[in-house]
Structure formats: C-alpha cells, structure tokens
C-alpha cells in the first residue's frame, strides 16, 4: 500500500534556528531517518519553506487511520536510538507544529 491509498496525513512543520538549516538537515538525515523509515514507513515527502515563514522544514507521512498513526508514533518514540536524535536536534528546532489532515475525495476529481 502506498501513500495514495492512505487518507490520513501527518503534516509536521519544524521551525529551525536562523542559519542552522544545513546542520539540522544533516542531523535529521543521519540520526532520524533510519528510525523513521523503520517505524513510520516511507514518507510522502520533505520540503523547506521558500515564501512566507522561513526556516521551516516540513515533512509528510501517510497513514490508513488514527490507530496506525498512534501505533507507529509509539514505535518511533520507543525506539532505542530516538533519544540520540532528540538530543542532537534539540538546539536546532525553535518550534514544532503537527497537524493531522484527511484527504477529501471530490466527485469532480473522481471522474478524471
């Protein structure tokens, strides 16, 4: 099952300290990604802000339902290597926002 089959999206926004985005991306890729791939699965994508609020790193993860989201998040949080990532990235992140958004299937798009 790929993310197109999963209607629930975890939309995370991290605001990164000024001029620290390269360092954050390196820490995230090296320490968080192996854990996240193991516990959350394959991401929908990663993005950085270009217009509007700057210094933001956005990542999206897809889930079938709230139960899958909660199960996978618990696995991530319980992973023995997760505290190392949190420790290494804590000084780089100034704010975090998490949204759960659900896909809407519009009839006009289903006909195409």
C-alpha positions in Angstrom: 0.0 0.0 0.0 1.4 3.4 -1.0 0.6 6.8 0.5 -2.0 7.5 -2.2 -4.1 4.7 -0.5 -3.8 6.3 2.9 -6.2 9.1 3.6 -4.6 10.5 6.8 -1.6 12.7 6.6 0.7 13.7 9.5 1.8 17.2 8.4 4.8 18.3 10.5 6.4 21.7 10.5 9.6 22.4 12.3 11.0 25.9 12.6 14.7 25.8 12.5 17.1 28.3 14.2 18.4 31.0 11.8 21.2 29.8 9.6 21.0 26.3 11.1 19.0 24.5 8.4 22.1 22.7 6.8 23.1 21.4 10.3 19.5 20.3 11.0 19.1 18.5 7.7 22.4 16.6 8.3 21.3 15.6 11.8 17.8 14.6 10.6 19.1 12.6 7.7 21.8 10.8 9.7 20.0 10.2 13.0 16.3 10.4 12.5 15.7 9.0 9.0 16.9 5.4 9.8 14.5 5.3 12.8 11.6 7.0 10.9 11.9 4.6 7.9 11.8 1.7 10.3 8.9 2.9 12.4 6.8 5.2 10.3 7.5 3.8 6.8 8.2 5.7 3.7 7.4 9.4 3.8 5.2 11.3 1.4 7.9 14.0 1.1 10.1 16.6 2.7 10.0 20.4 1.9 11.6 23.6 3.1 9.8 27.0 3.0 10.7 29.5 0.3 8.0 32.1 0.7 6.1 33.1 3.9 7.5 32.0 7.2 11.1 31.0 6.6 13.5 28.4 8.1 10.7 25.8 8.1 11.2 22.1 7.4 8.0 20.2 6.5 7.6 16.5 6.4 4.5 14.5 5.5 3.7 10.9 6.5 0.6 8.9 5.4 -1.5 6.6 7.5 -4.6 4.5 6.9 -6.2 5.7 10.1 -5.6 7.2 13.5 -4.9 3.8 15.0 -2.0 3.2 12.6 -0.7 6.7 13.3 -0.7 6.2 17.0 0.9 2.7 16.7 3.7 3.9 14.5 4.4 7.1 16.6 4.6 4.9 19.7 7.1 2.7 18.0 9.2 5.7 16.9 9.1 7.2 20.4 10.1 3.8 22.0 13.0 3.2 19.5 16.2 3.0 21.5 18.1 5.4 19.1 15.4 8.1 19.1 16.7 9.9 22.2 20.0 10.4 20.4 18.3 12.3 17.6 16.2 14.4 20.0 19.4 15.3 21.9 21.3 16.2 18.7 18.5 18.3 17.2 17.0 20.0 20.3 19.1 23.1 20.0 18.3 23.5 16.3 14.5 23.4 16.5 12.7 26.5 17.8 9.1 25.4 17.2 7.2 22.4 16.1 3.6 22.1 14.7 1.9 18.8 14.0 -1.4 18.6 12.1 -3.4 15.5 11.1 -5.2 16.2 7.8 -7.6 13.9 6.0 -7.9 13.6 2.2 -11.2 14.7 0.7 -12.4 13.0 -2.5 -14.2 15.5 -4.6 -16.6 14.0 -7.2 -15.3 16.2 -9.9 -11.8 14.7 -9.5 -13.0 11.1 -9.4 -14.3 11.3 -13.0 -10.9 12.1 -14.4 
